[in-house]
Structure formats: structure tokens, C-alpha cells
Amino acid sequence: RIFNESKQQFLETRIETEVKTKFPGSKIVRNAYIPRPDGTTTEIDLIIIDVLGIFIIESKNITGKIYGNWKSDQQLSVSHPGGETFKIQNPIHQNTTHFKVLKNYLGLQSTLFRSIIVFGDLSYIENIYDTPYHAEVCHLNNLVKSMEKIAKRYQTTLETHMIEDIYANLIDKVS
């Protein structure tokens, strides 16, 4: 468990470094606990606030082959190199929940939000093509390209004062 948490934190740090390098004007909030209407919270791995939009990043540092239907399956299968197979919650569905909670909390239009699932280097994704329109699935080495690709779909941008306001609103929601 500690090893998996360390792997996860390492991937999140690598994502943050990549984003800060390519988008120096962006603001990043890690491990944000966003309140739901029912009083519980949802944890978002990374929220990147940039002129290109608000990126909701779900990171998965899984060793193995991931397969299933990204659009319809509630769970995906993971075939570990050691031979065992297990299920994980479909990260697109997981991030869609994050999207809805964050959108509700911030009260902003849907077209400002972008959902991206980032896998670590040891994840093999069997089929990355059958993903919903509102989401991107990538490895870290394709993160910047995926951010730019999904931002182009919506053609909405954030002004500097909006980036600052959203960041200030979220910074107290971190663990």
C-alpha cells in the first residue's frame, strides 16, 4: 500500500513538473477535496488552471495492461505482469464525477473544464481510441499534446484574473 501511494505521488509530481515547464502561467492544485452537495467530498488528484481551461487530472500509476470499454464499462480490467487480473473503477467515469462536483462548486460553464486521465510509464493501454468526446486518456509523455487537443475542442479560454480567482477559491481545499 505504501509502495503504491509512493508510485502515485511520484506520477503526480512528474505531471506537475511537466505542466509547469510547458505552461508556466498555470496554477496547480494537488489532492483537492471538493465538497459535494451531500456534505461529503471528492478528491481530485490535480487541477490545472490555465488560459486553455480547467484541467481535471486523474492519474493512475498502474503496472499492467488495462483493457475494457472506456465509454460504457463501469470498471476496467488490469492484467498484471505477475499473472493476476483485477478490476479498477473506470477512471473516465471517476473523473466525470470530479468534473460535475467541481463545476457545481465553482459555478462555471461546462466548456471551461477538461478531463484527462494520465497513466504512468508501466501502464499498457490496450485500446485508447474508444474514449468519450469530453475526455482524453494518455501517458505522461503525451500529456501536453492531450491538453492542447482537448482545449481545441471547446475553444474557450480563461483570463488571468479568472485563473487567480479560481486558484484562490481552490487552494484551501488541498489535503
C-alpha positions in Angstrom: 0.0 0.0 0.0 2.8 2.4 0.9 4.6 1.5 -2.3 1.5 2.2 -4.4 1.0 5.5 -2.7 4.6 6.5 -3.4 4.2 5.5 -7.0 1.1 7.6 -7.2 2.7 10.6 -5.6 5.7 10.2 -7.9 3.5 10.3 -11.0 1.6 13.4 -9.7 4.9 15.2 -9.1 6.0 14.3 -12.7 2.7 15.6 -14.1 3.1 18.9 -12.1 6.7 19.3 -13.3 5.7 18.7 -16.9 2.8 21.2 -16.7 4.9 23.9 -15.0 7.6 23.5 -17.7 5.2 23.7 -20.7 2.6 26.1 -19.2 4.5 28.4 -16.8 1.5 30.7 -16.2 -0.7 27.9 -15.0 -1.8 27.3 -11.4 -1.8 23.8 -10.0 -3.8 22.4 -7.0 -2.9 18.8 -5.9 -5.1 16.5 -4.0 -8.1 18.9 -3.7 -11.0 17.8 -1.6 -14.0 19.4 -3.2 -17.3 19.5 -1.3 -20.3 17.7 -2.7 -23.9 18.9 -2.0 -24.5 15.9 0.4 -21.6 17.1 2.7 -19.0 14.6 1.6 -16.0 15.4 -0.6 -14.4 14.1 -3.8 -10.7 14.0 -4.1 -9.2 15.3 -7.4 -5.5 14.4 -8.0 -4.6 17.6 -9.8 -6.5 20.6 -11.0 -4.6 22.7 -13.5 -5.9 26.2 -14.1 -4.6 27.8 -17.3 -5.6 30.1 -20.1 -6.6 26.8 -22.0 -9.1 25.9 -19.3 -9.5 24.0 -16.1 -8.0 20.6 -16.4 -9.2 17.8 -14.1 -6.4 15.3 -14.0 -6.9 11.7 -12.7 -3.5 10.0 -12.5 -3.1 6.2 -12.5 0.3 4.7 -11.9 -0.7 1.1 -12.6 1.7 -1.7 -13.7 0.0 -3.9 -16.3 -2.3 -4.0 -19.3 -5.6 -2.0 -19.0 -8.5 -3.0 -21.1 -12.2 -2.6 -21.4 -14.7 -0.1 -22.9 -13.8 3.4 -21.9 -17.3 4.8 -22.7 -19.6 2.2 -21.2 -17.8 -0.1 -18.7 -18.0 1.0 -15.0 -14.8 -1.0 -14.3 -11.8 -1.8 -16.5 -9.6 -4.9 -16.2 -5.9 -4.8 -15.4 -3.7 -7.8 -16.2 -0.6 -7.6 -14.0 2.7 -9.0 -15.4 2.8 -11.3 -12.4 -0.3 -13.1 -13.8 -3.2 -11.8 -11.7 -6.1 -9.8 -13.1 -8.0 -7.3 -11.2 -10.6 -4.6 -11.7 -10.4 -0.8 -11.3 -13.0 1.8 -11.4 -13.2 3.3 -14.9 -11.1 6.5 -14.5 -13.2 8.3 -17.1 -16.3 7.7 -15.0 -14.4 8.6 -11.9 -13.2 11.9 -13.4 -16.7 12.7 -14.8 -17.9 12.7 -11.2 -15.0 15.0 -10.3 -15.9 17.2 -13.2 -19.6 17.5 -12.1 -18.6 18.2 -8.4 -16.0 20.8 -9.4 -18.3 22.5 -11.9 -21.1 22.7 -9.3 -18.7 24.0 -6.7 -17.1 26.7 -8.9 -20.4 27.6 -10.7 -18.7 27.9 -14.1 -19.8 26.8 -17.6 -19.0 23.2 -18.6 -16.9 24.2 -21.6 -14.2 25.6 -19.3 -13.4 22.1 -17.9 -11.2 19.4 -19.5 -11.0 15.8 -18.3 -7.7 14.0 -18.7 -6.6 10.6 -17.4 -2.8 10.2 -17.2 -1.2 6.8 -16.9 2.3 6.0 -15.7 5.1 4.5 -17.8 4.4 0.9 -16.8 0.7 1.0 -17.9 -0.1 -0.5 -21.3 -3.5 0.7 -22.6 -5.0 -1.9 -25.0 -7.4 0.5 -26.7 -7.1 4.2 -26.2 -9.3 5.1 -29.2 -12.8 4.5 -27.9 -12.9 7.3 -25.4 -15.8 9.8 -24.9 -15.6 13.2 -26.6 -15.2 15.0 -23.2 -12.1 13.1 -22.1 -8.5 12.3 -23.1 -6.5 9.3 -21.9 -2.7 9.5 -22.3 0.6 8.6 -20.9 2.7 11.3 -19.3 4.8 11.8 -22.4 1.7 12.8 -24.3 0.1 15.0 -21.6 0.9 18.4 -23.2 -0.4 17.2 -26.6 -3.6 15.9 -24.9 -4.1 19.1 -23.0 -3.8 21.1 -26.2 -6.0 18.7 -28.2 -8.9 18.7 -25.7 -8.7 22.5 -25.3 -9.2 23.0 -29.0 -12.5 21.0 -28.9 -14.1 23.7 -26.8 -12.5 26.9 -27.9 -12.9 28.6 -24.5 -10.2 30.3 -22.6 -9.6 31.8 -19.1 -8.4 35.3 -18.5 -5.6 35.9 -16.0 -7.9 37.3 -13.3 -10.2 34.2 -13.6 -7.2 31.9 -13.2 -6.2 33.8 -10.0 -9.8 33.8 -8.6 -10.3 30.1 -9.3 -6.9 29.2 -7.8 -7.7 31.3 -4.6 -11.0 29.5 -4.3 -9.4 26.1 -4.5 -6.1 26.4 -2.6 -7.8 25.9 0.7 -9.3 22.6 -0.4 -6.0 20.7 -0.5 -5.1 18.0 1.9 
